Amino acid sequence: MNIHEQKLISKIVVERKLPTKVNFAYFHDLREEMMYIEQFWMQYSAIPSQETLCTEFPNLEIIHTPDPIEFYEAGVIKNHNEREILVGIENMLKFRDEGRIDLAISEAYSIYKNGVFENGKFTDYDDYDKTIYDMYNFRNTIKGRMWRFQSFPSLHEYIPALYGGEFHVIAGRPKAGKSYLALAMMLDLYKQGAKVLVTSGELFERQLIERCDMLLSGISPDFFEGGFLSPHKMNEIKEIRQRAASNGGKLYYLGKDHGDLYSFNQSKQDMRGTLYPVMSFLKEHPVDVVLIDSLYIYKPMNVSRNASTWERVTETIKDAVGLTKDNSVLTITTTQFGRSGERKKTGAKSEDVGYTDAFLQYCDGLYGLRATEEMQSTGTREFDILAVREGERGQLFLDYKFSPNVSIREAFYDFEEESEFVNS
């Protein structure tokens, strides 16, 4: 068994992440094992456990790997290139002995390429394993990890996946349920193993935690309104939190009442009310996903006193996009529809969102959350995919339930387009 391949696979299983420089095509002895890991990742967005992998491949032994994953990648790459060179030499000598000089020269060039250009300075379209992997895994290695919402599978009919480094915006009328939906999405990824930061310019930390507890446990808001839960309910929530974190996810909160520790920049300027506390937090606590609830409440970090409202909003959006790109995180934020959107009787459009041009210029996805009177009676919301960089516009419906159990899930109803949308 190739020790370099064995060590890299062991490291992948322990750290639960794929390498960025190699794929199954670089493997020889353990190629099937690596293919299984990659196929498992494509299907479940997760690395198989040691138990699952060793059940599938009983002869595979997971060993101690104290060094960085890049060290083991380098060993696999070196072995791969050496094998390619040896095969090339054998072919070159064979073609020479057969008098096929043109093929011998071609093999000599391949030997030179594999020996000198270890990572490849050009692309050979006929190198199928490498080019296919590079092209269709480029987001994971360049932009960030791919995410899919397991609780909202129909969404991915329009948006195949979301990636680190992308900025997505959910707009809706006041009390339409934007925060609840965004939190449900965050918790979906958290349960998959994501490290998540939830921040809000409107809700206190206690409110954010309570809503997450309700969405995870299904416990009705009635149990929280009195400010006290029975010991039985508290133990139930504790167990549910532990199960939700079983895949290695982390969940951090930065409510409107917190963040003072991160609120002053190097010049001692007070940055409360801006996204500076979020940016400072991310420097100390790397995360995969960020929720910025009520972005419209935040102030820009750098803008003149004479700036117009439009300029201030645009600068705040740029602040949010900046922290998204700089940290390669998937960011989801909520905002409000403009006045024209609130008066409309038909489905939402991108121009209904307040400061649409600013959002469209910087966001990767723009979505609307609305409800007609008929939908309100059934606890349903319309979720419109208004604009996406990569995907299609579309529409799906969501069930909002708060009694007797809390849940937000896909719904499968038909509603008349003429129904009037209402503030909820």
N, C-alpha and C positions, 0 to 999 in steps of 0.2 A: 504494500500500500504506500502510495506517494506521501511522504511525511509533510511536505509543504501543503498539499491539497487537504490532508487530514487536519492540519493545524488551522487552515483558513476556515474550513467548514466548522470546526469546533468554535472558533472565534465568532463566526456568524451566529451560531446557536446561542452562545453565551450572551453576546451583546444585542442579539435580536435585531440586526440590521444587515442589509445587503452591502457588499463591497462596491466601490464606485469605479474601479479600474478594470475589473475582470468579470466575466460571466462564465457559463458552463463550457463555452467553446475553448477556454484556456485549460480546462481540466482533461485528464487522461484516465487515470485509474478510478477516480471518483466522479466521472462526468454524470452518470445517472443520478447520483446523490445530489449534485449541484442543480441539475435540471429539475429535480423534484422540489428543491427549495424554492427555485424561481417560479415554478408553476404554482406552488402553494401561495407564494407572495402575490402573484397576479390574481389569484382567486379570492384570497382572504385578506389581503393587505397586511399580512403578518408573517413572521418567520415560524416554521413548525417547531414545536417543543422538542427537546432531546428525546423524550419518550416516544413521540410520534415518529421521529426520524429513525430512531434505532429499531422501532417495530417494523418499519418499512424496509430497513436495511440492517438486518441482525448482525452482520459482520463489521459494521461501522462502530468505531470506538471514539467517543468524545474525550479529548485530552486537554491538559492544562495549557493555557495560552496567555502568558503574562504580558506579552508585547503588543504594541498597537496593531490594529488590523492592517494598516498600510505595509507593515513589515512582512506579514504573511502573504499579502497580495504580491509584493515584489518577488517573493520566492516562487509563487505559482507562475508569474510572468516569465521569470528566468528559466524555469523548467520547460515551459511551453515553447519559448524561443529556441532553447537548446534542442528540443525534439524536432522542431521544424527545420533547424539547420542540419541535423543528422539525416533526416529523411531527404532533404534537398541534396546533400552530398551523395547519398546512395543513388538517387535518381540521376544526378549529373554524371556520375561514373558509368551508370548503366547506359545512358544516352550516348556518352562518348564512345563506349565499347561497341555500341550498335551503329556508330557512324552518323548519328542524328545530332549533328553539331548545333543546329539552331535551338533544339530543345535543351541541350546541355548548357548553352549560353543563357537561356531563359532561367534554368534552375540556378545557375551561378548568380544571376541577378537577384533571385528570390533569397538565396543564402545571404547575399550582401544586405538586402533590405531587412531581413529578420535579425541580422547580427548587429547592424548599426542603428537602424531606426526602431528602437525598442517599442515605443508607443505609437509609431506610425506617423509620418509627416504628411501623408496624403491618403486619399480614400480609394480603395479598390472595390468597385461595385460588386465584383464577382466573389469577394470574400464575404459570403452570405451571413455566416454566423456573426461576424464582427459588425458589419454595417447594419444589419437588422437590429441587433442589440443596441448599438450606438444611437440609431435614429429613434427607436421607440422606447428607449429608457433614458433619453437625454434630459427629460424633466426631473427625474429623480436625482441625477448627478449634477445638474446645473441649477435648476430652479428650486428644487426641494421635493419633499416626499409627496406622493399621490395620496389623496383622501377620497373616500366615498361614504356617503351617509347610508348606513344599513337600515335606518328607520324610514327613509324616504327613497325607496328604490326607483320609483317612477321619475324622480327628478333627473336621474342619470340617462333617461331617454333623450333629454335635451342638453344636459351638461355631462359629458362622459366621465369627468373627474375634476377634482379641485386640487391645486398644488400649492406647496410652500412658495411664498413670494407673490401670491395673488391677493387682490383686494376686492371683496364682494360686499354689496350694499343691499339691505332689505329696507324698503320704504313702506310706510303705512300711516293711516290716520291715528290720531291719539287713541290709546287704549284698544288698538286693533289686535294686540297680542304679539307685537314685534319682538319684545324682550323675551317672552316665553318661548317663541319659536327659535330665536337665536340661541337661547340657553339649551333647548332640546337638541339642537344641532351640535353644540359644543359637547354636551354629555354623550352623544352618540360617538363622537371621536374619542372622548376621554375613555369610554369603555373599551375602545379598540386599542388603547395604549398611548394615546397622544398626551403630551404635556400641554396643558391649556391654561391661559390667563384670561380671566373674566374681569373687565373693568367697566365702570359706569359713571357717567356724569350726572345721573339722575337718581339712581337707587343706592341705598346704603348697603354696606357689606352684609349686614344681617338679612336684608331683604333678598339679596342675591343667593345667599346660602339657603334660605328657606325655600326659594323657588326651585333650586336644584334638588333639595331634599324631596319636595313634592313631585317633581318630574321623575326622579329616580325611583321613589317608593310608591308613587300613586296615592299617597295619603292626602286626603282632602284638606284644602286651606282652612276649613273649620277647626281642625285640630291645632292650627298655629295661631289663630286669631286671639286666643286667650293668653298667649305668651307662655304657655306651659304645656309640655307633653308628658303623658304618663310614662313611668319607667318602661312599661312594655313597648310603647311606641318608640321611645328613645333607643332601646336595644334593637328594635326592628330596623330603624334608620342606620344604626351603627353597622349592622350586618350587611345591609344593602350597600352602604358606602364601601365596605371592604370588598364585596364582590365586584363592584364597579371598577375598583382599582386593581383587580387581580391580574390584568394584562400589563401592568407597569405604568399606567397613566398617572399623571399628577394634575391637580386642580388648584390654581391659585386665584385669590380674589384681591381686587384693588378697588373698593367701593369709593363713593364720593366722600366718605368720612375718613378714609385712610390715604396713604401715599405721602404723608408729610415728610417721611424719612427721605424720600426721593425728590422733594419739591424745589430744591434750590440748585441752580446751576453753578458752574465754577466761579462766576463773578458774584455769587451769593444773591442773585436775583431770585425773588419768589416766583416760582412757575406754577403755583397751584391754579387749577382750572384749565391747564393746558395738558397736552399729552406727554410733557416732559417726564412726569413720574413714571409713566408706562415705559418710555424709552430707557430710563435709568434702571428700572426693574429688570428689563430684558438683558441688560449688560451683566447682571449678576445671576439671573435665573433663566437660562436659555429654554425656550418653549417651542412647540410646534405650531400652535394655533392661538390666536388672540381674538377675543370678542370685545369690541368697543361699543357699548350700548349708548344710545343717544348721542351720537357724534355731534349733532347740531348744538349741543350745550357747551362743548369745549371751546376754549379760546385759542387763537393761533399763538405760537411761541415767539415769532418774530414778525411784527407788522407795525407800521407807523401809526401814531395816534389819529392821524387824519384819514386813515384807510376807510373805504366804504364797507358796508356790510358784505357786499359781494366779494371784495378782496379778503376780508377776514374769513369768510366761509371757505374760500378757495385755499387760503393758506393753511387752514385747519385740515382740510382734505389732504393737502400735500404733506402735512406733518404725519398723518395717518399712513399715507402711501409710503412715505420715507421709512418709517419704522418697519413696515411690511417688507420692503425690499432689502433694507440693511440687515435684517435678521432672518430673511428667507422663511418667514412665517406665513401661514394662511390666516388672513384677517377677514373677519365678518363684522360689519358694523350696521347699526340701525339709524334711520333718519325718518323724517316726516314727508308726506306728500305736501305739495304746495296747495294754495287755496283753490286753484282751478281743479286740481285732482280731487279735492274734498267735495266739490259741488257736482262732479260728474255722476251720471246715472248708469253709464256703461263701464266695461272693464277698463283697467288701468293701462296707461301708456307711459313710455319713458319720460315724455315731456311733462307728466303730471308731478314728477318728483321735484321738490324744491332745489333750486340751483342745479338743474339738470345738466347743463353744459359742463360745469365743473366736475360733477361726478362721472359723466360719460367720458371725459377726457382722461381720467385716471383709473377708473375701476375696471376690473375684469368681468364683473357680472353685476347686473342691476335687476332687482326683483321688487314686485309690489304685493302687498298683503291687504286684502279688502274683504268686505262682507256685505251682501244684500240683506234686506229685512228677512227674506226667506231663509237665508243662510244662518242669520242670527238665531232664528227659532230652532234650528237643528244643531247649533254650536259648530258651524262650519265656516271655513275661510277659503277664499280664492287666492292662490299663490301664482302670480304671473311672472314668467321669465321674460323680462322686458328687453334686455340687451346683454349679450355675452360675446366675448372676444372669440371663443372657440366653443361652438355649440349652436343650438337652435332656440328661437323664441317658442314659447309654449305656455301651457297652463295646467295646473293640477289643483286638487282640492284637499284640504286638511280638516280633520276632525279635532276640535278642541273640547276636551271634557274636564270638568273640575269637580263634578259630583256624580256618583259617590267616590269615584277614583279619578285622579289627575292623569291625563295622557294627551299627547299630540301625535297623531298618526295620519297617514294618508286616508282620504275618503274617496268613495267612488259613487258620486251622485251627479245628476245633470240638473242644471239650473237655467232658467230663461235669461237671455242676455239683457232683456228689457228691465229686469228687476232693479229697483233703485238701491244704490249703495248708501250705507248709513254710517254715521260715526258710532262707534261701539265703546 
